[in-house]
Structures are given as structure tokens and as C-alpha cells.
């Protein structure tokens, strides 16, 4: 992922230097376990443990010749080992994927911990914002058309619970990828004791794969990338709501606009929803990595490397982008400008059309059939749409023409926006408890 969208902590997790630190950690733990078991000379451990991880530049220089990254790493690390002979016992009984998949599991866990923390911060921001606007009336829209009165806090509560579920998916996905293997070229433990695997995995906070070939089966990593894609898409849903709310014709919501900020190189009046648009764009990038990772599940026989090149790009990029999306969306929510007066004005802008559902039921209560009541209200609503005549006025005319009497007091009662949201109390009680 480009530096523009990379936050420091997540960038460090996926740096080449950190990767080699993890490789050294895995190899050292394996060597220690072998030494305790008496498989390798005990005196090799201190020398290897004291050897500094090789620099990315040193590994790259060797790989330019070997065209094999693990061999290049082992060679460059051996160059840092004194005495160098001790390095001969490193990687004993292992195959490259023993190291790669096990270290990757640790890396995925570290990345997921950052994502879970970011999602938790976003849940808190959404919860506080939703509770602050539990009484902020606005029109609810379906198909982009005014539907019934609602409150802004209700919409935000939906986002808060969706992000909480996304966080929980990340937690489950972390467990799914916390699997390593140290079972040799085709997973048969041909030159390594399963006890070594069990010891090292416990040290790393992983569990041994129930069964492995040369690699760990990729369904857990596929589950992980899907969890990231859902999280990113929930961020997009939030951003999309802001984009719609900031349109000139709506003007109910607005991103924060700092002093000195510019919206357009040509039009000085512009205040564009750039953060929300960036969120929507990057969410597409995260979703785009789902299929390449999913296609790493079917491999030839005990392994081929068709998954490897895709994962080298997809896993870090998806983690970095999702991390940035969570950060960006949290800032968006915390700085969001809500125009309650404009929300109320938009709610009242259609002359009462948003009350047709309750008016329909009120007419049914007077003895009209549902079909008769629907026809009466729809005819009045179409007149309001076409002429701008207030709905109640059009309704009176339609009722008079069809010989019906309206209960004006009852219609006053059902035409109050507050009565549409009186049953939302339990929703906000659940939101208060959300952590």
C-alpha cells in the first residue's frame, strides 16, 4: 500500500525489517526446542539467538542470486552469526513454508489486533454520536424518496451495531488465522518431531494445524480477508450516508472543513465530501483482494506457489487500507456537522406526504376498507406531488368528493413527526450498552 494511506503502527507490522525479525524469532524458537530435545548441539542456541536479524538490503542482495527468499534470509542471517558454524543448525528439519506460514500467522495476529482496536474506537464514536442525536428529527428515506419521520441517532445506531459485529468478525478471524505448522516438506513430520511444533506454537500464541501439507490450508486466511472486506464496506456505508447528506439539495450533514482547507482549484465555494469519497474508494480496494486470496485455497497437490504472490500484495494492502479506513471513518464521525434545522425543514418540505402511512391506518380505524382508504390517501398524495397543495387540504377535497368525513383531531395526532419515533427507546437503551 502506498505511504499516503499507511498508518505507522500498521506499516511497521508489514515492513520487511519486522518480517525478518519474526522469521528470526520462529527459527530461534525451533532451534531452542531442538536443543532441549537433544536433536541439535545446545551451544548453537546462544550464537544464533545473539545474531542480529539481517537487513532487508542484505537479504535482497543474496536473493538477487538465489531467487529464493528464505534461502537468502538464512544466508544473510548466517553472515551475522558468530561462530558462523552455529547457523548450520538453523531451519533443521523445516521447509520454507514452515517458516513462512508460521511467521505470517503471527503477523496477521498483530495486524488484526490493531484493526480490532480501531474498530472499537469507531464503535465508541458512533455510539456517542447516535446517543447525542436520539432526538434529532429527520426524514427517513427509502429508494432515495422521503418515507416517514425518523431521528438521525437511529440511523447512526444501525451503523454502530454493524461496526460492532464487524469487530467481532475480526476477533473470530484472528482465531482462524492463528495457526502455524512445523511439519516438513509435505506435512508428514519426516525430519521434525511433532513435539517441536507443539512447543513452538505455544510460545508464539498459535496452535498447530490439525493437518497440513507443505502449507496451512488457506480457508482461515480467506475468512480473515472477508472479515476485513465487510469492515471496510461498513465504513463505506457510513461514508455514503454522509455523501448523500452533504449534497447541496439536502445539506443535512457535512464533513468538518478546517481553516485553510480548499475544496476546489477552480470553484472557491466548494466544500466537498472528500473524506467520505476516499473511504468509498478504498473500500473497493479491500473488497478487490477477496477473490485473489480466496483462490489461494485450491492448490496443486501438497502445494504450489500460485497463492504466494497474491498474498504478498493482498494481505498487507488489505490490512493497511482497512486500518486507514477505520481511522478515517472515526475522524469523520467525530467531526461530523449535523444541521438539525435543515433536517426539520426537509422533513416538512413535502407538505405532509410523510404521514400517509399513519393517515391510511387512521382512516381504516373509522370503518373504511383498506382499499378505500388507500385509494383516498393516494389520490390526495398525487395531487400534493403534482400541485404542491398541502396533503391535508387535498385529503379534505378527496374525502368530500367521495362522501367521507375526516376526524381532524385524529389526523392532527398522526401527523406529528414525534409520534413516529416514540417506540425507539429500547434501541437507544441497547446502544447505551454497546461497547
C-alpha positions in Angstrom: 0.0 0.0 0.0 1.3 3.5 -0.8 2.6 5.6 2.1 -0.2 8.1 1.8 -2.7 5.6 3.3 -0.3 3.8 5.7 -0.5 4.5 9.4 2.8 4.0 11.3 1.9 1.1 13.5 0.3 -1.0 10.8 3.1 -0.1 8.4 5.6 -1.5 10.9 3.8 -4.8 11.1 4.2 -5.3 7.4 7.7 -3.9 7.0 10.4 -6.1 5.6 12.5 -5.4 8.7 9.8 -6.7 11.0 9.1 -9.7 8.8 12.8 -10.8 9.2 12.6 -10.2 13.0 9.6 -12.6 13.1 11.5 -15.1 10.9 14.4 -14.9 13.3 12.0 -15.4 16.3 10.4 -18.5 14.8 13.7 -20.1 13.7 15.3 -19.4 17.2 12.4 -21.0 19.0 12.6 -24.0 16.8 16.4 -24.3 17.4 15.8 -23.9 21.2 13.2 -26.7 21.1 15.5 -28.9 19.1 18.4 -28.2 21.6 16.2 -29.2 24.6 15.2 -32.3 22.8 18.9 -33.1 22.1 18.4 -33.0 18.4 21.0 -30.2 17.8 24.0 -29.0 19.8 22.9 -26.9 22.7 25.9 -24.5 22.2 24.4 -23.3 18.9 21.5 -21.6 20.5 23.3 -18.6 22.1 25.2 -17.8 19.0 22.0 -17.8 16.9 19.9 -16.0 19.5 22.6 -13.2 19.6 22.8 -12.8 15.8 21.1 -9.6 14.6 18.3 -10.0 12.1 19.6 -9.4 8.6 18.7 -6.1 7.0 16.3 -6.1 4.1 19.1 -4.9 1.9 21.4 -7.8 2.8 18.6 -10.3 2.1 17.8 -8.6 -1.2 21.4 -8.8 -2.3 21.5 -12.6 -1.7 18.1 -13.2 -3.2 19.2 -11.5 -6.4 21.5 -14.5 -6.9 19.5 -17.3 -5.3 16.0 -16.2 -6.4 14.7 -17.8 -3.2 13.7 -15.5 -0.3 14.0 -18.0 2.6 17.5 -19.2 1.5 18.5 -15.6 1.0 17.3 -14.8 4.6 19.1 -17.8 6.1 22.3 -16.9 4.3 22.2 -13.3 5.3 21.4 -14.2 8.9 24.2 -16.7 8.9 26.6 -13.9 8.0 25.6 -12.2 11.2 26.1 -15.3 13.3 29.3 -15.9 15.3 30.6 -18.5 15.1 29.0 -19.0 11.6 29.0 -22.7 12.1 26.2 -22.4 14.6 23.9 -21.3 11.8 24.2 -24.8 10.2 21.6 -25.9 12.8 19.1 -23.2 11.9 16.0 -24.4 9.9 16.7 -28.0 11.0 14.0 -30.4 9.7 12.0 -27.5 8.3 10.8 -26.5 4.9 10.4 -22.9 3.8 6.6 -22.8 4.3 7.0 -23.9 7.9 8.7 -20.6 8.5 6.6 -18.5 6.1 3.2 -19.7 7.3 4.0 -19.6 11.0 5.5 -16.2 10.9 2.6 -15.0 8.7 0.2 -16.2 11.3 1.9 -14.1 13.9 1.9 -11.1 11.6 -1.8 -11.5 10.8 -2.5 -11.6 14.5 -0.5 -8.4 15.1 -2.4 -6.7 12.3 -5.7 -7.9 13.5 -5.1 -6.6 17.0 -4.7 -3.1 15.5 -7.8 -3.5 13.4 -9.9 -4.6 16.4 -8.7 -1.6 18.4 -9.5 0.7 15.5 -13.0 -0.8 15.1 -13.6 -0.5 18.9 -12.8 3.2 18.7 -15.2 3.7 15.8 -17.9 1.8 17.7 -17.5 4.2 20.6 -17.6 7.3 18.3 -20.8 6.0 16.6 -22.4 5.2 19.9 -21.7 8.7 21.3 -22.8 10.4 18.2 -26.0 8.3 18.0 -27.0 9.0 21.6 -26.3 12.7 21.1 -28.8 12.7 18.3 -31.5 10.4 19.6 -34.0 13.3 19.4 -32.8 14.9 16.2 -35.7 14.6 13.8 -35.1 13.9 10.1 -37.0 12.3 7.3 -36.3 8.6 6.7 -35.7 7.8 3.0 -36.3 4.6 1.1 -35.2 4.4 -2.6 -33.9 8.0 -2.0 -37.5 9.2 -1.5 -39.0 10.7 1.6 -40.7 7.9 3.6 -41.5 8.5 7.2 -40.1 10.7 10.1 -37.1 9.2 11.9 -34.3 10.5 14.1 -30.7 10.8 13.0 -29.5 8.8 16.0 -31.5 5.8 14.8 -29.5 5.7 11.5 -26.3 6.1 13.4 -27.2 3.3 15.8 -27.6 1.0 12.9 -24.0 1.8 11.8 -22.7 1.3 15.4 -24.1 -2.2 15.7 -22.9 -3.1 12.2 -19.4 -2.0 13.1 -19.5 -3.8 16.5 -20.4 -7.0 14.5 -17.6 -6.3 12.1 -15.2 -6.0 15.1 -16.4 -9.3 16.4 -15.8 -10.9 13.0 -12.3 -9.6 13.1 -11.8 -11.3 16.5 -13.1 -14.6 15.1 -10.9 -14.2 12.1 -7.9 -13.6 14.2 -8.5 -17.0 15.8 -9.0 -18.6 12.3 -5.5 -17.4 11.2 -3.7 -18.1 14.5 -2.5 -21.4 13.0 1.1 -22.5 12.2 2.9 -25.6 11.1 6.3 -27.2 11.5 5.7 -30.5 9.7 8.2 -30.5 6.9 8.0 -30.6 3.1 4.6 -32.3 2.7 3.4 -32.2 6.3 4.5 -35.7 7.4 7.0 -34.6 10.1 9.6 -36.6 8.2 12.5 -34.8 9.8 11.0 -33.0 12.7 9.2 -34.2 15.8 5.6 -33.0 16.3 6.6 -32.1 19.8 8.8 -29.4 18.4 5.8 -27.9 16.6 3.6 -28.1 19.7 6.3 -26.3 21.8 7.0 -23.5 19.3 3.3 -22.8 18.6 2.6 -22.5 22.3 5.5 -20.0 22.6 4.1 -17.9 19.7 0.5 -18.0 20.8 -0.6 -20.1 17.9 -2.0 -23.6 17.6 -0.6 -26.3 15.3 -2.6 -27.0 12.2 -4.8 -30.1 12.7 -3.3 -31.3 9.4 -1.1 -29.6 6.9 0.6 -30.3 3.6 3.6 -28.1 2.7 1.3 -25.2 3.7 -1.5 -24.4 6.0 -4.8 -24.7 4.2 -6.0 -21.2 3.1 -9.6 -21.2 4.3 -8.6 -19.3 7.6 -6.8 -16.6 5.6 -9.8 -16.4 3.3 -12.1 -15.9 6.3 -9.7 -13.1 7.5 -9.8 -11.2 4.2 -13.6 -11.4 4.1 -13.8 -10.0 7.6 -11.7 -7.1 6.5 -13.8 -6.6 3.4 -17.0 -6.5 5.5 -15.4 -4.0 7.9 -14.3 -1.8 5.1 -17.7 -1.9 3.5 -19.5 -0.9 6.7 -17.1 2.1 6.7 -18.3 2.8 3.2 -21.9 2.7 4.2 -21.3 5.4 6.8 -19.4 7.5 4.3 -22.1 7.1 1.7 -24.7 8.4 4.1 -22.6 11.5 4.7 -22.1 12.0 1.0 -25.8 11.9 0.4 -26.4 14.2 3.3 -23.9 16.8 2.2 -25.4 17.2 -1.3 -26.4 20.8 -1.9 -30.1 19.9 -2.3 -30.0 18.1 1.1 -27.4 19.9 3.3 -28.2 17.9 6.4 -24.7 16.7 7.1 -21.2 18.0 6.4 -17.7 16.8 6.9 -15.5 19.0 9.0 -13.9 21.8 7.0 -10.8 23.2 8.6 -9.4 26.8 8.3 -7.2 27.0 5.3 -8.8 23.9 3.6 -9.7 24.3 -0.1 -12.4 22.4 -1.9 -11.6 23.1 -5.5 -8.8 24.6 -7.5 -11.4 26.4 -9.7 -14.5 27.0 -7.6 -13.8 28.7 -4.2 -17.3 28.0 -2.9 -16.8 24.2 -2.9 -16.8 22.1 0.3 -16.6 18.6 -1.0 -17.1 15.3 1.0 -13.5 14.2 0.2 -13.0 12.0 3.3 -16.2 10.1 2.6 -15.3 9.7 -1.1 -11.9 8.4 -0.1 -13.5 5.9 2.2 -15.8 4.7 -0.5 -12.9 4.3 -2.9 -10.6 2.5 -0.6 -13.3 0.1 0.5 -13.4 -1.1 -3.2 -9.7 -1.8 -3.0 -10.1 -4.0 0.1 -13.1 -5.9 -1.5 -10.9 -6.4 -4.6 -8.5 -8.5 -2.7 -11.1 -11.1 -1.6 -11.1 -13.1 -4.8 -7.3 -13.4 -5.2 -7.0 -14.6 -1.6 -10.0 -16.9 -1.9 -8.4 -18.5 -4.9 -5.4 -19.5 -2.8 -7.5 -22.3 -1.3 -7.2 -24.7 -4.3 -3.6 -25.5 -4.8 -1.9 -28.3 -6.8 -1.4 -31.4 -4.6 0.6 -30.7 -1.5 1.4 -27.2 -2.7 2.2 -24.8 -5.5 3.0 -21.1 -5.1 0.2 -19.5 -7.0 -1.2 -18.2 -3.7 2.1 -16.7 -2.6 2.5 -13.8 -5.0 -1.2 -12.7 -4.5 -0.9 -12.9 -0.7 2.3 -10.8 -0.6 0.3 -7.9 -2.0 -3.2 -8.6 -0.8 -2.7 -9.3 2.9 -0.6 -6.3 3.8 -2.6 -3.9 1.5 -5.9 -5.1 2.8 -4.8 -4.7 6.4 -3.2 -1.3 5.8 -6.2 0.0 3.9 -8.7 -1.3 6.4 -6.7 0.2 9.3 -6.7 3.6 7.5 -10.4 3.3 6.7 -11.2 2.8 10.4 -9.1 5.8 11.3 -10.6 8.0 8.6 -14.2 7.0 9.4 -13.7 7.6 13.2 -12.5 11.1 12.4 -15.4 11.6 10.1 -17.9 10.7 12.7 -16.2 12.7 15.5 -16.1 15.8 13.3 -19.4 15.4 11.6 -21.6 18.6 11.4 -25.3 17.9 11.8 -27.7 20.6 10.7 -30.8 19.8 12.8 -32.8 22.8 11.5 -32.2 21.7 7.9 -33.3 18.2 8.7 -36.5 19.5 10.1 -37.0 21.8 7.1 -36.5 18.8 4.7 -38.9 16.7 6.8 -41.6 19.3 6.3 -40.8 20.1 2.7 -43.3 17.7 1.1 -46.5 19.2 2.6 -47.3 16.2 4.8 -46.7 13.3 2.4 -44.5 11.6 5.0 -47.6 11.0 7.2 -49.6 8.9 4.7 -48.9 5.6 6.4 -50.5 6.7 9.7 -53.3 8.6 7.9 -54.1 5.4 6.0 -54.5 3.5 9.3 -56.5 6.3 10.9 -59.0 6.1 8.0 -59.2 2.3 8.4 -60.0 2.8 12.0 -63.0 4.9 11.0 -64.5 1.9 9.2 -63.2 2.3 5.7 -61.7 -0.8 4.0 -58.0 -0.7 3.4 -58.6 -0.5 -0.3 -60.9 2.5 0.1 -58.6 4.3 2.5 -55.5 3.6 0.3 -57.3 5.0 -2.8 -58.4 8.1 -0.9 -54.9 8.8 0.5 -53.1 8.0 -2.7 -55.3 10.3 -4.8 -54.7 13.2 -2.3 -50.9 12.4 -2.2 -50.7 12.5 -6.0 -52.3 15.9 -6.0 -49.8 17.1 -3.4 -46.9 15.8 -5.5 -48.2 17.4 -8.7 -49.5 20.8 -7.4 -47.8 21.4 -4.1 -51.2 21.5 -2.3 -50.7 20.5 1.4 -51.8 16.9 1.9 -54.4 17.7 4.5 -56.1 20.1 2.1 -56.0 17.7 -0.7 -57.3 14.9 1.6 -60.3 17.0 2.6 -61.2 17.6 -1.0 -60.9 13.9 -1.9 -62.9 12.9 1.2 -65.7 15.4 0.4 -65.8 14.2 -3.2 -66.2 10.6 -2.1 -68.7 11.4 0.7 -66.3 10.6 3.6 -65.9 12.5 6.9 -62.4 13.1 8.3 -61.6 13.0 12.0 -59.4 16.2 12.0 -58.3 15.7 15.6 -57.1 12.2 14.9 -55.3 13.3 11.8 -53.6 16.1 13.8 -52.4 13.4 16.2 -51.0 11.1 13.5 -49.4 14.0 11.6 -46.9 14.8 14.3 -43.4 13.5 13.5 -42.6 12.8 17.1 -45.2 10.0 17.3 -43.3 8.0 14.7 -40.3 7.5 16.9 -41.7 7.0 20.4 -41.0 3.3 20.3 -37.3 3.7 19.6 -36.4 3.8 23.3 -35.2 0.2 23.5 -33.0 0.8 20.5 -31.1 3.6 22.3 -31.0 1.6 25.5 -29.2 -1.2 23.6 -27.0 1.5 22.1 -26.0 2.8 25.5 -24.9 -0.7 26.5 -22.8 -1.2 23.3 -19.1 -1.5 23.9 
